[in-house]
Amino acid sequence: MRKKKLFSLLAAILIFAVLVVGCGTSNTSNDSSDNSATNDSDKASSSDSSSDGTLEPYTFTHYFNYDYWGIKPWAQDEVSKTLKEKFNVTVEFQKPDSDPQAKLNVMISSGDLPDSIMMDRGADNIKMARLGLLQPLEPFMEKNPNMQQNLLPNTIDMLKIDGKLYGIPNWPRTAATGGNNVWIYDKKLYEAAGSPKLETFDDLYNYAKKIKSDVPKTADGAPTIPFITDYTPDGNMLAGAFYRSFGGVLTNGWYTVLDKKYQFVFKDPVFKQASMEINKWWREGLISETQFTDTKDQILEKIVAGRTALLYYDHSQDSTNRFRRILKEKYPDDSYEIVQPNPFPPANGLSPSDIYGDIDTSVGWNVTCITKNAKNPQRIFDLWTYFYTPEAAVLQMYGPKGELWDETKTSEDGLPIPILKKPESEFTSDEMNRLGLWFWMIPGHSDHIDKIKFAVNDMQPPEKQDWVISTQAHILTPTKVLSDEFTGIADVVDPQSNEGIQRTLIDNYIKENYPKVLMAKSQAEAEAAYNEIVAFADKNGLSKIEEIYDKKYQENVSKVGTVLTKGRYSK
């Protein structure tokens, strides 16, 4: 569920979350050998059981390295209460109030670490491992095989730092399922425009023009907006939407594969063509005039008012900001629907089969690490990796047995599918909060969660099925592919190195100047601004960054192969 945005969305809606204090002191030893971790786990296994074989109570601290994260007290909802009873643990949560990077830097330099920490993969994670602040996980895996049983061997290998595994990945997967950003249209405005076909990118363009010329206002008299996307002050989301329909694949911000090498996307003529197309839409008044200045809330306000004829938007946000549900409540005869039959309509005469949907990585989003401060690291490992199991997936989504379900049936691939007492669409907010549903997804396992929720949803009558889940299961999952060829590429450049500083300089220049390309008053002006971006990057160390990135990309491809085998990449 980059994507990858689910957690921040959950944090936004869980407004009842409260801050729980507590963070232990750290062992600042720099010894990162296996012996230290093995000794700790041995102590845990020998001292944590009472005479009757039950586990002794254990309390540990867990830190989210994100200031937006929603946290609440452990064991005050049914899901975490069940976890506490099963593992006899109490988790004390922390997060930074602001400036996570500064807080993390202080923690690293002082050695005052929590027992476990959720953080991004990358420079800081690598730094902590190399300083000996994190526990290698291999000794714990020998005693508990949850990771080996639920992750691909390749996933574990890709996550290693200097040959050892330090992170429990959040939302790993073994297959490509789900989906997020997609083309969406407003039903009433679409019908007012004559219900034209929306099969190709040209069809989208013609529909947007039709809205501007023939449907200038909604039934309520509000000005219509032919096209809008979500918050994108740097234009990256617009670029990804258009470039995809032109057959391109945008990765790690502003990079792609060109002539089988990992390169700066602005060097791709197809990306330039897609950028000029965005500029054309802008000059013709088809893109919201406040696209680059609106906040997320201001964009949402326009969407729920039924003013936006065409969107490129994360449809799964209907589970959190409820954009579609609010629209349907206000206007029962209106709705937002996915563009069909091609959720990513092809441009330039390309076939739908030439277009790539999302390319997911098996390693998921970020990682949960156990620090050397932890007194009983095996107990922490056992709790977090339990979340990978099918049993835990059911608990995370539907709560413990006896609440929303009493029985399960077994799917063809052996997963437990709960038989709900009422459709998921009828779960109330109070009910979900009391049970703790969808809050404790740390770490969730993408495959089990998606497969189970898809099966549960398909068991409901059509009118009771969840729109987001149905879209993910039947429209977007068939478009997705799984590949680790792009994993860890950005991590090979240290942000503090010369190349890292130059990369930041280039990124900042793009943030400031790419919107100027898209909002240029003429194509000539747009092309000039585009060429200036390329020239600036070339003058500021781009070639060295590309060289480092491509070396890592080629290493990945040699390990896992490539999924870029169709359309323009098949040549």
C-alpha positions, 0 to 999 in steps of 0.5 A: 500500500513509495506508494509508499505514502500509506503510512503518512496518510494513516498518520494524518487520519489517526488524530487521536494518537498521543506521544508516549515518552521513554527512551533507554540509554545506549551501549556506545560500543563500536563492536559490530561483530556477530559475537555481540548480537549472539551473546545478547540473543543467548541472554534473552533466550536463557533469561526471559522464560520463567519456571513454567515456560512463559516469557517474562515481561519485557519493555522496550523503546521503539523510535519512528524517525518521522515527525509526521508519524501517528503513535498511541499507547501500546495495548489500549486497542485490541490488536496491540493488546493481543500482541502484548498477550502473545509476546508479553512485551510492552512497547514505548513509542517515540518520534521527533516533534520536528526536524528528524534529521537533527534529532537522529544526528544527536542520537547517533553522536551521543549514543543515546539510542532507542532499542529499535528504530524505524528509518529510511534505508540509505546513508544514515542507516548505513552509517549506523551499521558501520558505527556498530550501533545496530544489531546484525540480524542473522543470529536471531534469524537462526532461532526464528525463521519468519524472515526466511519464510516470508521474504525472497532470498534476493530481498535479504541479500539486497538489504545487506550492508557490508555482508550483514543484514541490519534491517527488517524491511517494512512492506516487502513483497514477493509479487507485484500487487496493489497500486496507487497513482492512476488516471481518474475522471469525474462521472458527471463532467464526463457525461456532460462532455458526451462520454467520449472514449478515453483509451489513448493519451490523445483521448485524454487531451481531447476530453480536457479540451472538451471540458474547457470549451463545452463544460466550463461550470459544474451544475452548481455554477463553480468553474470546472478544472480540466485536469489536476494532479496531487501536490507537486511543487517541483512537477515530478508527479506531472512528469511521471504521469506524462512520461509513463504514457510516452513509454518511459520509466521514471525512477529515483526522482529524475533518472531513467534507463537509456540505451541500457545505462542508468542516466539523467532523465532530462537527457532522454528525448522522450522525456523532453517530448513529454515535458513539452506536452505538459507545457502545451496543456498548461498553455492551453489552460487545461491544467489547474492554474494553481497546480504549483501553488496549491497545498494538498488540502486545497487540491482536495477541496477542488476534487471533493467539490466535483470541479476536476474533470480529469485527475492523475491521483493516488486512488487509494487515498479514498481510504484516508482522505475519502475524496470519492466518498465525500463527493458521492455523499454530496452528489449521489449521482456523481463519482470518480472512476478509473479511466478504462480500458487502459489506466495509463493510456498510451501516447504517440501511437504506442500499444497499451502493452508498451506502457509500464505500470508501477515497478515495485521493489521486493525490499519495500519502503524502509527498515526497522533496526534493532540497536545495540542498546536492546537488552533482549534483541531476540524478543524484539526481532520475534515481535516485528517479524511476526508481523510478516505472517499471514496470521498477523496480516489478518490481525492487523486488518480485521482484529482478533477472532471474535470481534469482526470475524469468527471463522476463516476459510483457506485460500488456494495458496494456503492463506487464512481468509476471515469470513466477516460478520459485515462488509469492510465498507461498513466498519465505523471509525470508532470501531476501527480505532477501538480495535486498532485496525490498520494502525499496527502495520509495522512491518506489514507484508505486502503479499499477505495483506493484499491477497487476503484483503482482495479475497475478503473483498471479493467475497462481498456482494458487488455493491458492498465491495470497497472501491480502492481494494477492487481497483487494486486487485482487478485493474492495477495489479495486472499492470505492475511488475516486481524488480530490484534493479533500481534498489539502493542506487541513490544510496551509493552516493554519500550525501556529504561527499562531493558527489552528494553535495553536487547531487543536492545542488542539481536536485535543488536547481530542478525543483526551482526550474522544472516548473518554469519549463512546464509553465513557460509561455511558449514552446521555445521558452520551455525548450530553453528552460529545459536545456538550461537544466541539462547544462547546469547538471553537466556543469555540476558533476552529473557525469560522475553521479551517472557513472556511480549510479550506473555501476550500481545499476549494472550490478543489480541487473547482473544479480536480478535481471531487468524487467525493461523488456517491452516497448522502447526498452526492447530494442 
